Amino acid sequence: MIFTTRFAPSPTGPLHLGHAYSALLAHDMAQANGGRFLLRIEDIDTARSRPHWEQQIYEDLTWLGLNWPQPVMRQSQRLPRYRATLDQLTAMGLTYPCRCNRRDIEAAAGAPQEGVPQFGPDGRIYPGTCRNRPMAEAGAEDVIRLNMESAVNAARLRPFTETGETYNGQHPMDPRRLITTVGDIILVRRGMGSAYHLSVVVDDADQHITQVVRGADLFEATQIHVLLQALLGLATPTYHHHNLIRDDQGKRLAKRDDARAIAKYRAEGATPQDIRAMVGLGHTSPAPSSG
């Protein structure tokens, strides 16, 4: 299989130095291994996605010297594919509709108990209020959740391989940890047709991604993705979670931090080589190998 990486931004704001690092690293790794670098636009959140931000993504990445095959995969065009995957999980008896809002979840969680995890990769761990609702009751105001306990019982879990700076090595999957520290994740959000965990797993499989390159903040979500891959009979790629680019106060960069936007550096006369130096990739950008 061809060594294949991807960069998958959301068009909800300007790309910053952290995005530049992730995209350049994925591109460099693909080139170093004689492989392919793909671009994917994660615009499933149509309420926040904007065409001008998508256009700026293309402009920024082209200016950085990156290239990718056409056409670009866009999540907003793949809703039937996500629906078919959800139907597959539903047929396995693993999904249920949930009408709880954030306030409901906070209230149901009650007072924190010492030693009991309260938050996971998706924020507050869902207490299971709607777990017994049948999918036949699903309506437009519901999200769709994965019954985590049923899912781990149905899956044949396997370790995944990580090549990133912090988490390098083999990582076994712990069913009990998925239940207690992750909980019943959302597969489809209200009005969106999917959610991150479902769409990213399907997209990576359909694009034959062999090496997922992304920030270390997403490492804990990997166990969710490997679980879904096992349930759906999909291959598990190798993961490379890189360190985050932070500001002078040590905070991770966000799209609202326009001072670090690639477009701003471009307007001020920076070169692509300057950006490489800023994110620590240097001018020649030696890339890590798949090992």
C-alpha positions as semicolon CSV with decimal commas, in nm:
position;residue;x (nm);y (nm);z (nm)
1;M;0,000;0,000;0,000
2;I;0,124;0,350;-0,085
3;F;0,241;0,555;0,215
4;T;-0,034;0,819;0,238
5;T;-0,077;1,115;0,473
6;R;-0,340;1,387;0,486
7;F;-0,409;1,734;0,619
8;A;-0,773;1,789;0,709
9;P;-0,854;2,146;0,819
10;S;-1,197;2,294;0,883
11;P;-1,280;2,617;0,694
12;T;-1,394;2,802;1,005
13;G;-1,110;3,054;1,038
14;P;-0,756;3,131;0,923
15;L;-0,483;2,869;0,932
16;H;-0,213;2,948;1,189
17;L;0,142;2,830;1,255
18;G;0,016;2,511;1,417
19;H;-0,168;2,420;1,099
20;A;0,142;2,503;0,896
21;Y;0,350;2,265;1,106
22;S;0,101;1,979;1,074
23;A;0,055;2,024;0,698
24;L;0,427;2,062;0,628
25;L;0,513;1,761;0,842
26;A;0,254;1,541;0,673
27;H;0,372;1,657;0,330
28;D;0,739;1,601;0,418
29;M;0,672;1,253;0,556
30;A;0,488;1,152;0,239
31;Q;0,771;1,279;0,020
32;A;1,039;1,111;0,232
33;N;0,859;0,778;0,197
34;G;0,777;0,806;-0,175
35;G;0,410;0,843;-0,094
36;R;0,112;1,074;-0,134
37;F;-0,010;1,378;0,058
38;L;-0,385;1,445;0,046
39;L;-0,590;1,748;0,143
40;R;-0,937;1,703;0,291
41;I;-1,180;1,981;0,384
42;E;-1,371;1,898;0,702
43;D;-1,673;2,122;0,646
44;I;-1,934;1,904;0,812
45;D;-2,019;2,197;1,041
46;T;-2,199;2,399;0,775
47;A;-2,312;2,660;1,030
48;R;-1,951;2,770;1,089
49;S;-1,778;2,680;0,760
50;R;-1,728;2,962;0,511
51;P;-1,623;2,953;0,143
52;H;-1,369;3,233;0,187
53;W;-1,191;3,040;0,464
54;E;-1,178;2,734;0,239
55;Q;-1,028;2,942;-0,041
56;Q;-0,768;3,081;0,198
57;I;-0,671;2,726;0,298
58;Y;-0,585;2,653;-0,066
59;E;-0,393;2,978;-0,100
60;D;-0,195;2,936;0,222
61;L;-0,096;2,577;0,150
62;T;0,000;2,653;-0,210
63;W;0,213;2,944;-0,088
64;L;0,386;2,707;0,155
65;G;0,485;2,494;-0,144
66;L;0,248;2,202;-0,087
67;N;0,063;2,018;-0,360
68;W;-0,204;1,749;-0,357
69;P;-0,421;1,547;-0,598
70;Q;-0,753;1,679;-0,720
71;P;-1,040;1,673;-0,653
72;V;-1,023;1,754;-0,283
73;M;-1,251;1,548;-0,059
74;R;-1,511;1,766;0,116
75;Q;-1,714;1,620;0,401
76;S;-2,027;1,818;0,316
77;Q;-2,054;1,608;-0,002
78;R;-2,032;1,276;0,183
79;L;-2,343;1,271;0,402
80;P;-2,490;0,955;0,237
81;R;-2,165;0,771;0,312
82;Y;-2,180;0,870;0,678
83;R;-2,547;0,774;0,696
84;A;-2,471;0,429;0,555
85;T;-2,199;0,381;0,817
86;L;-2,433;0,491;1,096
87;D;-2,692;0,243;0,965
88;Q;-2,427;-0,029;0,984
89;L;-2,362;0,046;1,352
90;T;-2,736;0,073;1,420
91;A;-2,794;-0,270;1,266
92;M;-2,542;-0,402;1,519
93;G;-2,754;-0,258;1,803
94;L;-2,487;-0,007;1,905
95;T;-2,657;0,333;1,866
96;Y;-2,930;0,532;2,037
97;P;-3,083;0,881;2,008
98;C;-3,012;1,135;2,281
99;R;-3,210;1,453;2,349
100;C;-2,993;1,580;2,637
101;N;-2,838;1,924;2,609
102;R;-2,524;2,037;2,789
103;R;-2,717;2,160;3,092
104;D;-2,900;1,826;3,121
105;I;-2,570;1,638;3,115
106;E;-2,415;1,860;3,379
107;A;-2,718;1,817;3,604
108;A;-2,729;1,439;3,559
109;A;-2,358;1,405;3,632
110;G;-2,418;1,525;3,988
111;A;-2,143;1,595;4,237
112;P;-1,799;1,466;4,132
113;Q;-1,691;1,146;4,305
114;E;-1,330;1,110;4,406
115;G;-1,140;0,884;4,168
116;V;-1,423;0,870;3,912
117;P;-1,332;1,028;3,575
118;Q;-1,555;1,323;3,486
119;F;-1,409;1,428;3,151
120;G;-1,282;1,242;2,846
121;P;-1,177;1,321;2,488
122;D;-1,527;1,459;2,417
123;G;-1,557;1,666;2,734
124;R;-1,799;1,570;3,011
125;I;-1,850;1,191;3,009
126;Y;-2,213;1,124;2,922
127;P;-2,405;0,968;3,216
128;G;-2,626;0,749;2,996
129;T;-2,961;0,920;3,053
130;C;-3,104;0,826;2,711
131;R;-2,924;0,492;2,670
132;N;-3,244;0,285;2,661
133;R;-3,417;0,491;2,392
134;P;-3,469;0,298;2,063
135;M;-3,349;0,440;1,734
136;A;-3,710;0,440;1,613
137;E;-3,763;0,746;1,837
138;A;-3,479;0,946;1,676
139;G;-3,585;1,294;1,571
140;A;-3,433;1,610;1,429
141;E;-3,347;1,743;1,775
142;D;-3,160;1,430;1,881
143;V;-2,793;1,348;1,856
144;I;-2,698;0,986;1,794
145;R;-2,464;0,821;2,042
146;L;-2,261;0,502;2,049
147;N;-2,338;0,266;2,335
148;M;-1,978;0,223;2,444
149;E;-2,023;-0,084;2,662
150;S;-2,207;-0,270;2,385
151;A;-1,948;-0,152;2,132
152;V;-1,644;-0,281;2,321
153;N;-1,822;-0,613;2,374
154;A;-1,889;-0,640;1,999
155;A;-1,543;-0,534;1,880
156;R;-1,231;-0,738;1,838
157;L;-0,991;-0,476;1,969
158;R;-0,631;-0,454;1,854
159;P;-0,332;-0,237;1,952
160;F;-0,238;0,062;1,739
161;T;0,106;0,193;1,647
162;E;0,221;0,548;1,722
163;T;0,534;0,713;1,577
164;G;0,498;1,062;1,726
165;E;0,742;1,239;1,953
166;T;0,559;1,182;2,283
167;Y;0,360;0,861;2,241
168;N;0,592;0,653;2,022
169;G;0,530;0,277;2,041
170;Q;0,252;0,018;2,059
171;H;-0,065;0,108;2,248
172;P;-0,303;-0,169;2,362
173;M;-0,676;-0,102;2,366
174;D;-0,838;-0,118;2,711
175;P;-1,215;-0,190;2,694
176;R;-1,276;-0,085;3,055
177;R;-1,098;0,245;2,996
178;L;-1,315;0,317;2,693
179;I;-1,626;0,269;2,904
180;T;-1,514;0,463;3,211
181;T;-1,297;0,743;3,067
182;V;-1,458;0,798;2,723
183;G;-1,823;0,697;2,749
184;D;-2,101;0,711;2,492
185;I;-1,959;0,936;2,222
186;I;-2,166;1,134;1,973
187;L;-2,169;0,986;1,622
188;V;-2,410;1,238;1,467
189;R;-2,467;1,594;1,592
190;R;-2,789;1,789;1,555
191;G;-2,828;1,932;1,207
192;M;-2,488;1,807;1,084
193;G;-2,541;1,456;0,947
194;S;-2,230;1,326;1,123
195;A;-1,973;1,412;1,389
196;Y;-1,595;1,417;1,397
197;H;-1,529;1,063;1,520
198;L;-1,753;0,894;1,264
199;S;-1,654;1,105;0,964
200;V;-1,278;1,099;1,027
201;V;-1,273;0,720;1,051
202;V;-1,475;0,677;0,732
203;D;-1,276;0,941;0,542
204;D;-0,937;0,801;0,642
205;A;-1,046;0,455;0,531
206;D;-1,189;0,574;0,199
207;Q;-0,874;0,776;0,123
208;H;-0,650;0,481;0,217
209;I;-0,458;0,688;0,471
210;T;-0,169;0,484;0,609
211;Q;-0,018;0,748;0,843
212;V;-0,245;0,989;1,031
213;V;-0,043;1,301;1,117
214;R;-0,213;1,535;1,365
215;G;-0,163;1,724;1,691
216;A;-0,095;1,556;2,024
217;D;-0,423;1,699;2,157
218;L;-0,603;1,431;1,955
219;F;-0,406;1,135;2,091
220;E;-0,673;1,038;2,346
221;A;-0,935;1,031;2,068
222;T;-0,736;0,764;1,883
223;Q;-0,878;0,485;2,099
224;I;-1,226;0,587;1,981
225;H;-1,118;0,574;1,618
226;V;-0,949;0,235;1,654
227;L;-1,266;0,100;1,818
228;L;-1,482;0,224;1,529
229;Q;-1,236;0,077;1,278
230;A;-1,265;-0,261;1,450
231;L;-1,645;-0,246;1,453
232;L;-1,663;-0,148;1,086
233;G;-1,394;-0,390;0,964
234;L;-1,162;-0,108;0,854
235;A;-0,783;-0,105;0,855
236;T;-0,611;0,086;1,133
237;P;-0,348;0,332;1,008
238;T;-0,031;0,420;1,193
239;Y;-0,065;0,738;1,398
240;H;0,183;1,023;1,437
241;H;0,074;1,278;1,698
242;H;0,313;1,570;1,686
243;N;0,385;1,829;1,952
244;L;0,174;2,146;1,941
245;I;0,295;2,490;1,841
246;R;0,232;2,724;2,134
247;D;0,236;3,099;2,193
248;D;0,477;3,287;2,418
249;Q;0,263;3,202;2,723
250;G;0,267;2,831;2,642
251;K;-0,094;2,816;2,522
252;R;-0,181;2,615;2,212
253;L;-0,269;2,827;1,910
254;A;-0,633;2,871;1,808
255;K;-0,796;3,012;1,495
256;R;-0,901;3,320;1,689
257;D;-0,530;3,397;1,740
258;D;-0,500;3,597;1,419
259;A;-0,154;3,723;1,518
260;R;-0,019;3,377;1,427
261;A;-0,219;3,339;1,104
262;I;-0,022;3,225;0,800
263;A;-0,189;3,495;0,589
264;K;-0,064;3,764;0,826
265;Y;0,294;3,643;0,796
266;R;0,253;3,634;0,418
267;A;0,126;3,993;0,415
268;E;0,421;4,105;0,626
269;G;0,672;3,962;0,378
270;A;0,764;3,628;0,536
271;T;0,874;3,347;0,307
272;P;0,774;2,978;0,323
273;Q;1,126;2,908;0,448
274;D;1,066;3,156;0,731
275;I;0,752;2,965;0,832
276;R;0,947;2,637;0,830
277;A;1,204;2,790;1,060
278;M;0,936;2,929;1,293
279;V;0,777;2,587;1,342
280;G;1,108;2,407;1,380
281;L;1,121;2,218;1,053
282;G;1,419;2,409;0,916
283;H;1,489;2,497;0,555
284;T;1,561;2,148;0,428
285;S;1,283;1,992;0,640
286;P;1,420;1,640;0,695
287;A;1,113;1,426;0,755
288;P;1,073;1,135;0,995
289;S;1,044;0,795;0,833
290;S;0,773;0,542;0,897
291;G;1,045;0,327;1,048
